[in-house]
Amino acid sequence: MPSRTRPLDLHTLRAATVGPTGAITPLAALTTGTLSWPWEHAHRVLHEWRLWAHETPGVVRTAARIVRMPGRAPYVAIDVAVAGDTLAQLRRLAPAADTVRTGPAAALAPRPPVPSWLLPIASGVRLRSLPAAAVDALVRAAGPESRSELVVLELARAGGAWTVTATGPGRDPEQAERVQVGFERLHRALAAWR
């Protein structure tokens, strides 16, 4: 534990993976980066990612994002931090962009922030499980056909837990109210798995 006499040295912090028996294995290197597709592929990409995340050993963290940022084409992205290159299942989906590389375990790159000029507001939920029906519900609530006001929807898995975080713009009261409606729709859609 850090203290005044022994501060935490972030340069010594490294990633680790937890095995089926609960054994913690430090990792010297990680495969990290992002795969992305036009957002019309959100349904098939998120379903394949869910299976990959359930079945792949050595996942330190992974997240799927549906992004609808003003001024750029909407897309779906998969962020990965995993021991070894176990991405063939996802690469078979022919991503439009692939920045995944292997490097030091301490070199986890942060995800790009939502621009501050959007005055972002966010909401999050934790899920008990992520069956295929939950992915269907999530895509219906915030995917290409939803007309949602949300600019980023992230479904993440870290340490075996599933979390959903949604972010939308709150530049004025009317816009913030529409985003709150999007949050409520998303929460209702995922209620069965919370």
Secondary structure, 3 states (H helix, E strand, C coil): CCCCCCCCCHHHCCCEEECCCCCEEECCEEEEEEEEEEHHHHHHHHHHHHHHHHHCCCEEEEEEEEECCCCCCCEEEEEEEECCCCCHHHHCCCCCEECCEEEECCCCCCCCCCCHHHCEEEEEEEECCCCHHHHHHHHHHHCCCCCCCCCEEEEEEECCEEEEEEEEECCCHHHHHHHHHHHHHHHHHCHHHC
